[in-house]
Amino acid sequence: MSKRTTENEILSLFKDGMTVMVGGFMGVGTSEKLVSILMESGAKDLTLIANDTAFIDKGVGPLIANKRVKKVIASHIGTNPETGRQMIANELEVELVPQGTLAERVRAGGSGLGGILTPTGVGTVVEEGKQKIQVDGRDYLLETPLKADISILKAKKADEAGNLVYRCAARNFNPLMALSADTVLAEVEEIVEIGEIDPNEVVTTGILVDKILV
């Protein structure tokens, strides 16, 4: 069964208060089309999980600029001044997470783990409010898993079964974001028949992908 979808079908999926994961790194590898559909849906009070908030007019930036997001969980926000402005004005909750920790928390969410132990952040503001566990005489922070209602991905190519191939560094956080959401949406540049993609090129397997927008 083909996993192709339409813009109207995707529009109906977005609701107020959802948690949405978005792949990309400073907008590279982010599906501008799916973000624009999310904008068009009018959904608000979103929790956004992403590596960063890109720029005001790029990547997930428009979601921030148009105040559709109530909380951001990301590794940095410095490239989007509107994120910082809203945070300082208490208009937006921002949880900053070390980049490696963010990746592992997403992976833990998709792997059914109860969390991860990491030494990153011990002795800094990162440890505030977190459980500290000692292993072999070393302190670790217990970081909880991250999951979402919907993940938004961008890939170079897919087949009808949803197997995804990424373009070079645009791969970045996309494969991780495919693991940890109830519904996974992927925008692709090209779709081919099953069997036309070399299995060795597949990074995200079709079993993880629910809908494809070409």
C-alpha positions in Angstrom: 0.0 0.0 0.0 1.4 3.4 -1.0 2.0 5.8 1.9 1.5 8.9 -0.3 -0.6 11.6 1.2 -2.0 15.0 0.4 -1.7 18.4 1.9 -5.4 18.3 3.0 -4.9 15.1 4.8 -1.8 16.4 6.6 -3.7 19.6 7.6 -6.2 17.5 9.5 -3.5 15.9 11.6 -2.3 19.0 13.4 -4.1 20.0 16.6 -3.6 22.5 19.4 -1.3 21.4 22.2 0.6 18.8 20.2 4.2 17.9 20.7 6.0 18.0 17.3 9.5 16.9 16.5 11.2 18.4 13.5 14.4 17.2 11.8 17.0 19.7 10.5 20.1 21.7 11.6 19.6 25.5 11.2 17.0 24.8 8.6 19.0 22.4 6.5 17.1 19.1 6.3 13.9 20.7 7.6 10.8 20.3 5.5 9.7 23.8 4.7 6.5 22.4 3.1 5.4 20.5 6.1 6.2 23.4 8.4 4.1 25.7 6.1 1.2 23.2 6.3 1.5 23.2 10.1 1.3 27.0 10.0 -1.7 26.8 7.7 -3.5 24.4 10.1 -3.6 27.1 12.7 -2.5 24.7 15.5 -1.1 26.6 18.5 0.3 26.0 22.0 2.8 23.5 20.5 5.7 21.9 22.2 8.5 21.9 19.6 11.4 19.5 19.8 14.3 20.3 17.4 18.0 20.7 17.4 17.5 24.5 17.1 15.0 27.1 16.1 16.8 28.0 12.8 16.1 31.6 11.6 13.1 33.8 11.8 12.1 33.0 8.2 13.7 29.6 7.8 13.1 26.1 9.1 10.9 26.1 12.2 11.5 29.8 12.7 8.1 30.9 11.4 6.4 28.8 14.1 8.3 30.8 16.7 7.8 34.1 15.0 4.0 33.6 14.7 3.8 32.4 18.4 2.5 29.0 17.6 4.9 27.4 20.1 4.5 27.4 23.9 7.6 25.4 24.7 10.9 24.7 22.9 13.2 21.8 23.7 16.4 22.4 21.7 20.2 22.5 21.9 20.6 26.1 20.8 18.5 29.1 19.9 21.1 31.7 19.1 20.4 31.9 15.3 16.8 33.0 15.9 16.7 36.3 17.9 12.9 36.0 18.2 13.2 32.8 20.3 15.5 34.6 22.7 13.2 37.7 22.8 10.1 35.6 23.6 12.1 33.6 26.2 13.3 36.7 28.0 9.7 38.2 27.9 8.3 35.0 29.4 6.2 34.4 26.3 7.9 31.1 25.5 9.3 28.4 27.7 12.8 27.2 26.5 14.5 24.0 27.7 18.1 24.0 26.5 19.6 20.6 26.2 23.2 19.7 25.3 23.2 18.5 21.7 24.4 15.0 22.3 22.0 14.6 25.3 19.1 15.8 23.1 19.9 13.2 20.5 20.1 10.4 23.1 16.9 11.5 24.8 15.1 11.3 21.4 16.7 7.9 20.7 15.7 6.7 24.2 12.1 7.7 23.5 12.0 5.6 20.4 13.8 2.7 22.0 11.5 2.3 24.9 14.1 3.2 27.5 13.3 4.9 30.7 16.1 7.5 30.2 19.9 7.7 29.8 22.8 8.4 32.1 25.2 11.1 31.0 28.0 13.0 32.7 27.3 16.0 30.5 26.1 18.9 32.6 27.1 17.6 36.0 28.2 20.6 38.1 26.4 23.1 35.9 23.0 24.6 35.6 22.0 21.7 33.4 21.8 19.4 36.5 19.2 21.6 38.3 16.1 19.6 39.1 17.5 16.3 37.8 18.3 13.1 39.5 22.0 12.4 40.0 23.2 8.8 40.0 26.7 7.6 40.8 28.2 4.7 38.8 31.7 3.4 39.6 32.4 6.6 41.5 31.4 8.9 38.8 28.3 11.2 38.8 25.8 11.0 36.0 22.5 12.8 35.3 19.4 10.9 34.6 17.9 12.4 31.4 14.4 11.4 30.5 13.2 10.2 27.1 11.6 12.5 24.6 8.5 11.5 22.5 6.1 13.4 20.2 2.7 13.2 18.6 4.1 13.9 15.2 7.5 14.0 13.6 8.3 16.0 10.5 11.1 14.8 8.3 12.8 15.8 5.0 14.4 13.2 2.7 15.8 13.2 -0.8 14.0 10.0 -1.9 11.5 7.5 -0.8 9.8 4.4 -2.3 6.1 3.6 -2.0 6.8 1.6 1.3 8.3 4.7 2.9 12.0 3.7 2.9 14.0 7.0 3.0 17.3 8.1 1.6 18.7 11.4 2.7 20.9 14.0 1.0 24.4 14.2 2.6 24.4 16.3 5.7 20.7 17.2 5.4 20.3 13.8 7.1 21.3 15.2 10.5 18.5 14.8 13.1 15.9 13.3 10.7 16.6 9.6 11.3 16.4 10.2 15.1 13.1 12.1 14.8 11.6 9.1 12.9 12.0 6.9 16.0 10.0 8.7 18.6 6.6 9.9 17.4 3.2 8.4 17.1 2.9 9.6 13.5 5.9 10.2 11.2 5.5 12.5 8.1 8.1 12.8 5.5 8.5 15.3 2.6 10.5 13.8 -0.2 11.9 15.2 -3.5 11.3 12.0 -5.4 9.3 8.8 -5.0 10.1 5.5 -6.7 8.7 2.0 -6.9 9.6 -0.6 -4.2 12.8 -2.3 -5.2 14.3 0.7 -7.0 16.3 1.9 -3.9 19.5 0.0 -3.0 18.8 -1.4 0.5 22.3 -0.3 1.5 21.2 3.4 0.9 18.1 3.2 3.1 18.7 5.1 6.4 15.1 5.3 7.7 13.1 2.1 7.1 9.5 2.3 5.8 8.1 0.7 8.9 8.8 3.9 10.8 7.2 6.2 8.2 3.4 6.7 8.1 2.8 9.3 5.3 4.9 10.7 2.5 4.4 14.1 0.7 6.2 14.4 -2.6 
